[in-house]
Amino acid sequence: MTAASTTGPLFLGLDLSTQQLKGMVINKGSVVVCEINIMFDDEFPGYQTQNGRHVAGDRVTAPVLMWVEAIDRLMDKVSQAGLADRIHGISGAAQQHGSVYWRPAGVQAVENLKGDVPLAEQLAGAFALTDSPIWEDSSTRVQCEELEALAGGAAQLAQLTGSVAYERFTGTQIAKIKETQPEVWGLVARISLVSSFIASVLAGRVTPIDAGDASGTNIYDIQNGTWARGLCDSIDPTLIDRLGAEVVMADQCVGTMAPYFVERYGFSSSCAVIAFTGDNLSAYGGFESLFASAAHAPAVVSLGTSDTVLFPLEKYPYTGDATRIPVEHLGGHVLQHPTDRSRYIAMLCYKNGSLARDWVRRAAFGDGSWDEYTRAAMDACPMAPHKFGFYYLQTEILPRAKGVHRFEATDDHSFQSVKQFEEGADACAIIESQILAMRADYSHKSDALPSAVAITGGASKNPALLKVIADVLNVSVFAVCAQGSSSDADMQSPAMPAYGGAVRALGHWRSSSGSNGASESGGYVLQKVCSPDAQAHALYSQSLNRYEQLRKQVSRGSQE
């Protein structure tokens, strides 16, 4: 835990991820005052989790009471730091898609928490399922097929809910419990997503699910902002009542701090609890807040083991006749913007990220450094539109394909498959392929390009990657750094889901108190790390159609 001396109101953001509960306290100028991490495996060995979960084949769950204990422990640390009574608002995020199942007695218990007994003791019998299915669970293939059939097909389901059926999404998890564990289903009074579950514990009542996280359930009508009645009723006629008919935006107050936390830890009884949302959505809001003064609609690119992109959407992409939507346009997810009902976010995930880039580095340079790789990539790029490579070491999500495939243009402007490129060329080809994929998949959902890119993740300092992102998307690329820093070493991506929650809590306080909150400068700022080159952008734009044709060819070949 780190802390800074400060006075005045404070705001707490939480993030319940797979492996930890993270807390971040900021002041009214968005400066980080304190950070707390509760690592589940280390702090609660009795639950015998590995990386915060239990894995049994394709079934992946997490103990609900472990999360409950983590909330208690984090709040105790906030109190010990002498900050609890100064916190005016709390919000946050959680891993998406997971679900928590309250018994009737649990609904009553959370409303009547006593300050002198630990949370886990009071909520020990609160849940119909003691282990909640989480986002890694892939045991619902049968229910996915049933859900798509009920909607009239994959395209119709995507048009209604923002996504084709996914095993990890909440709707099919609920359907599986209803079908395979009727004795458990009979005990369920209310259902929370993991995000609304945390808010419920803090507020001392089962709070509404927010629209952003609801859009990751496959049973939420994203355009109308309500649960999809037909889909929900097909699972169970009482499902909407159990979910809670009211769905809120993630900047809406859903209560004040429960007396338990007031009595036990010294929080103010007027401390507002703002709706929690999904981790990706909260992170996007955190990044977006840093662009607010420039009125940008940024994309967020996270470069890690997997690469994830959050693109802004000003309008809903799946309209008109669903049967006419091309299959390749259905990849990824369309989510409700967490705080703006009129906007959406496209989330695109790519399995072959840093590990694939590292495979290319080792294949080309042996024990050579990343500096060698980067120099080779910078020297070779742009290779498009004359050479394209696809590096799917694992079966890719977008598109469904596997293997390493290289293509070169011939004299008659067609393309032929080749076994190898010239030395060092793969270093460029994999980067171009990965970023062109992001642009191609985004173009299926929007005619526009983002106004800027915020970069994060382990590979976010690689200049070759930054340059290709800037050139392919024709945008400036920004990194997050601490206020007043100037070196690359100071650049950092704070825990953005928690930061986004703290910023939402701060925003609610500003609007409700009439404060402009401008007396202090922010703790994080954006630093431009790369600008686009017009000539390179033109080459990549000319290459896009050919790239997509070859990618389809690779995908078809992988499935034959």
N, C-alpha and C positions, 0 to 999 in steps of 0.2 A: 504494500500500500504506500502510495506517495501522497503527500499533502502539501498544500501551500497555505500560508497565512493570509486570511482575507476577512473582510467584514461584509455584512449585508446579506440579502436573500440568496439561497442556494437552490439548485435543482438537480434531481437525481435521475439518471438514466440507467436502466438495467438491460441486460441481454442474457437470456437463458439459451445458450447454445448447446450443442451435443455434449461437450466436454466440461463446461464450466458455467457458472453464473458470474457475470461481470457487472460491476457497478462503476459508474462515472459520475462524479459530482462536478457541476460547473457553477460559476457565478453569473450575475446578470449581464456580464459582458462576454459570455460563452467561454471564459477561461477555465481550463480544467483545474480543479482544486484538489481532487482526490480520486484515485482509482483503486478498486478492490477486485480481486479475483478469488473465486471459490472453486477450486478444481475438484470435480466430483470423485474421481478415483482416489485421490490423495486424502481428501478430507472425510470421505465416507466409505472406508474400505469394507464395511459390513454389508454393503449392497452388492459387492463382488461384480462391479461393472468393469468393462474394458472400454476405455475412451468414452465413458459416460453412458454406456448402453449394454444390454444383453442381446447377444446374437445367437439365434438358433436357426441355422439355414437361412432361408429368405425372410424369416420373421425377425424383426429387430424392434426392441422395446426399451423403455427406460422406467425406473421406479419413480412413481409420483411422489412418494414420501421423501425420496432423496432430494427432489426439487424443493419440497416444503422445508426440509432441514436447511438447505442452502439459503433459502430466503431468510430464515431466522439468523443464520450465521452472518450473512452479509449485513443485515440490519444491526446486529450487535456490533460489528466492526464500525459501521457508520456512527453509532452511538458512542463507542469508545473514542472515536476521533473527535468527539465534541461537536459534531455537525448536525445531529438529528433535528434539534429544535429550530434550526435555521433553514431547513428545507421546506420550500413553499410549494413544490410540485414534483410529482414523480410520473414518469412514463417509461416506455422501453419497448423491447422486442423479444422474440423467441424464435427458435427453429420453426420453420413453416411446416404445415400439414399435420403435425402431431395432434392428438386429441386426448382429452381427459373426461372421465365418465363419473359424474356425481351421483351418489345414492341420495334418496330423500333426506336421510339423516345427515349426510354431508352438507347439503344445502342449509340445513338448520345449524349445523355445527359452525360453518364459516361465518354465519350471522351472529353467533353468540360466543366468540372467542374470549377467553379469560386471560388477562395479562400475566398471571402468575404460573401458567402451565405452558410448556413449549408447544409450538405449533404441531409438531409431528404426533404428540400424544393426543391432542384434541382432534386431529384429523385422521387418526389411525384407521377408523372405520368409515371414512367419508367417501371412498371410491369403489365403484362396482368392479373396476379393473385396477389392480394395484400396480401393474406395469402397463404403461401407455404405448401404443404403436407410434413410432416416430417416422421421420422423413426417409430413413434408409430402408424401411420395410417394403419388400417387393412381393408379398405373398397374396396379392389380390388380383391376379390375372383374370380369373373367372369373373369376378365382379366388374372388372373393367369392360370386358366383352358385353356383359349384361347392361351396363350403363350406356355404352355407345348404341346398343340395339334399342334401348328405351328412347334415346334421343333421336333415333332415325339414322344414325351413322356417325362416324368420327367428325366429319365436317359440321354436322348439325350440333354436336355436343360442343365443339370448339366455338361455334358462333354464339351459342347460349352462354357458355361458362368461361370462355377464354382459352381453353386447352382441350385437346383430345384426352381420352382417359389415360391416367397415369396411376400405376400401382400404389405409389406413395401418397397420393392425394386423399384427403380426409373422407370424401363421400364413399369411396369403395372400401375404406377401412371400416367405416360404420356399417356398411352393408354386410361385410364379412362377419362382423361381430353378431349382427342380427341373425344371420343365416346359420352360423356355426356354433354360437354360444347363446342360445335363447335364454338360458338360465341367467346369464349375465345381463343380457338386454332387458330382462324383466326387472332388474334392479336399478336401471338408469332413469334418473329424474331429469337431469340436465347434462348437456354436453358442452364443454369448453374446448377451444383450441388452446394450445400451450400458451399463446400470448394472452388470451383473455383469462386463462386460469391464473396467471400471475397477478393480473389486475384484480381478479376476484378475491384472492387471498389478501391483497393489500387493502382493498376497499371494504372487506367484510361482507360481501354479497356476491352472488354470481352476476358478473357484469356482461354487457353485450359484446359480441364478437365485432371486430372492426371490418370494414368493407375490403380493405386491402388483403388481409389474411383470408377473409371469406372467399376471395377470388382465387385462392389456391386450394379449393375443396372439390372442384368439379361438380358442385351442386348449387352454385350461386349464379343467379342471372345478373351478369356483370353490367349489362346495359341499363337494366331497370333498377338495379340496386336493391334487389330482394332475393330471398331464397327461391330457387327454381321449384315452384310448387309441384309440377308434374314429376320431376326427378325425385324430390324428397318424399312425396307421397308413395312413389313406387317402392321406396326402401321401407318406409313405415309411415302410416297416416299421421302419427304423432311426432314425426321427426322435427318439423319446424318448431313445434312447442318446446321440444327438448333442446334444440339449438338456441332458441330465443328468437322471436320474430323480429325484434329490433336489431338493426345493424347500424353501427355508427362509423363516423370518420375518425381517424387516428389522432386528431387534435381536439376531440370532444372530451369534456370532463365526464367521468362515469362514477364519481363519488369522491369522498374524502377519506383520509387515512383511518382505518379501523381502530376502535379503542384499544385493541390489543397492542398495536405498535405505539400508541400514545402512552399507555401505562407502562409498557415493558422497556421501551427504548427512548422515550422522551420526544417523539415526533409531535408536531402541532396537530391538534384536532381539525384545523382548517387546511391542512396540507392537501392539495388537490391531487387526485389520481386521474391521470389522463389515459385514454384508451391505449393499449399496447397493440402492436402490429407485428407482421413477420419481419425476420431479420434483414432480408434483402431490401424490403421496402423501407424500413427504418434507416438502413444505411444509405439508400438513395436520398432520402430526405435530409440526412446529415450532410452529404456532399452538396445537395442542391442549395442548402442554406448558405454555403460558402460562396455560391455563385449569385446569390439573391440580388446584390447591388448591381450586377451587370445584366440582370434580367435574362440570364441564359437558361436554356433547356438542355442541360448537359447529358451526355451518356457517361456511364461509369463502367470502366473496363477493369476487371480483376484478373490478374495474370498469376496463376498458381498451378498446382497439380492439375486441376481443371481450370479452364478459362470460362469466366462468366461475364456477360455483358448485360447491362440494364440500359435500354434505349428509351427515350421519351416518345410518347405518342400523343398527338393533339386530338386525334379522333380514333374511334374504334375501327379496327381493320377488317373485321369479318361482318360485312353487311351484304344485303341482296340475297340472291339465290345461293344457298349453302352448297348445293350440288355442283356449282360452277367454280368453287374455290379449289385451285390446284392443290394436290396433296402436299407438295413441297412447301406451300405457304402455311401449313398448319404446324410446323415445327416450333418448338419453344413454347412460351406461355405469355398470354396477355393478362396483366394484373391491373387492378384498380389502383390509381395513384392514392397514396395513403391519406392525403389531406385535401385533394382537389377532385370533386366528384366528376368534373368534366374532362379529366385527363387520365391517361393510362400509361403503363410501363410494359415494354416488351422485355422479357427475360429469356436470354439465349444461353445455353450451357453446352460446353464442349469438353468432352472427356480427355482428349489428347492435348494437354497443355504443356506444362514445364517438363514433364517426364519425356514427352516426345522430342522437345527441343534438346533436352540433355542427351537423348539417344543419338540425335544427329551430331551433336558436339563430339561425343565419344567416338562415333563411327568415323568422323572426318579428321579429328585431331588427337585421338587416343587420350592421353593424359593432359592434353593441352588445356589451357585456361579458357574461361569465358571471354577474356579479352581477345584471344585468337579467333574465337567463333564470331565475336562481334565485328572485328575488322574484316573478316571474310564476308560476312553478310553485308556490311556497308559497302564493300568494294563491288559486290555482285548485283545488288539491288539498284534499279528494278530489273528483274528478269522477265516479268510479264510485259507484253503479251506473247513472248516467244517460247517461254518454258514455264511449265507448271508442275508442282509436286504435291502429292497428298500423302500424309504420314499418319495413318491410323493404326498405331500399335495395339490399341485396344479397340473393340467395336465402338465406333463413334455413335453419338446420339443424333447429331445433325451433320450429315445424313447418316442413315444406318449403313455403315461401311467399315471394312477392315483391310489392313495391308498397306504397303508402301507402293505408290504408283507415281511414275515420272513420265512426262510428255514433252516432246519438242516439236516445234513447227517444222514443216517440210517446205520444199521449194514451191509446192502448189498450194500453200497456205492451209493444208490440213495438218493434223497432229498425229504423231506416231509415238507409241509406247517405247521407252528406253529403259535399260537396266540401271544406268548410272548417268549422272551429270559430271561435268568437269570438276576438278578438285575445288572444294569449298563452296560450290554452288548450292548444295543442299541447305547450307546455313541461311541463305536468303530465301530459298524456295519454301521452306516450312513456314517462315514468318509471313511471307506474302500469302500463302495458302490459308493460314489461320485468320488473318485479318480480312482477306477477301471474303471468306466464309461469313464473317460477322456482317460485312456490308451487304452481301447478297441476301442473307436471311433477314436483315433489317429492311431491305428494300421490298420484301414480300409483305411487309406490314405498314410501310410508310413511304411516301414519295420524297420526303425531306431527309436531310442529313442533320445530325445534332449540331448545335451551335458550338459545342466544346466537348472535350473528353477529360474526365478526371480519372487518373490512373492509380491503381493500387495493386497490392499483391507482391509476392516474392520476386517476380521478374520485372517489376515496374521501373527499375533503374537501368534496364538494358537499352542503350541508345539506338540500336538497330530496330528493336521492337517499337520504340517511341516514334522513330522516323516513319516507319511503314504505317503505323496507326494514323499519324498526322496526314500522310500523303494519300492513303486510301480513302479516308473519311473527309479530307480537306478541312481539317479543324486544328486549332491549337490544342495541345495536350498539357494538362496541368497536374502537378503533384501536390499533395498536402504536406505542409511543413509547419513547424512550430513558429509562432510569431517571433520575428526578430532573427530567425536563423537564415543563413546564407549558403551553407555548404550542403553537398549531397548527403553527407552523413546525418544532417539534421532533418532530412525529409522523412516523413513518417505517415503512416495511415493509422490514425487513432482508431479505437474500437468503434467504428462508425455506427453499428446498430444501437449501441448504448448512447453514443453521442447524439444520434438522431432523436432518441427518446428524450434525452435531457433538453435538447433544443425545443422539442415540442412542449415540454413542461414549462420551459422559459417563455415560449410564445404565448401560452395560455395565461401565464401570470402577467405578461405585458398587456395583453388585451383586456384582462379583467381588472387590472389595477390602474390602467391608463398611463403606465410608465413606458417611455420610449427605450429604456434600457441601454442608452448610448453612452453612458458615462465611462465605460471601460472598453478597451479594444479586445477583439476576439483572440482566443488562444491558438487558433489555427488559421492559416491563410493559404491561398493557392499560389503556387509558383509555376510560371510557364516553363516547361522543359523542352518543348519542341513546337515548331511552326511548320505548316505544310508548304510543300514546293509545288507550284502550279503545273509545271511540266510533268512531274512524276504523277500528280493526281490525274492529269489528262490520260497518261498511259494506263493507269489502273482502271479508269472509267471505261476506256476502250476495251480493256481485257475482261470486263465483268461477264459479258454474255458467254464468251468462250470458256471462261473458268467454270461457269455454271453447267455448261454442256458437258465438260469433262468430268465434273463432280457427279453429275447424274449417271454418266457412263460407269464411273467407278462404283457407285452405289448399286447399280443394276448388276454389275459383275460380281459384287460381293454377296448378293442374295441368290444367285443362280446355283 
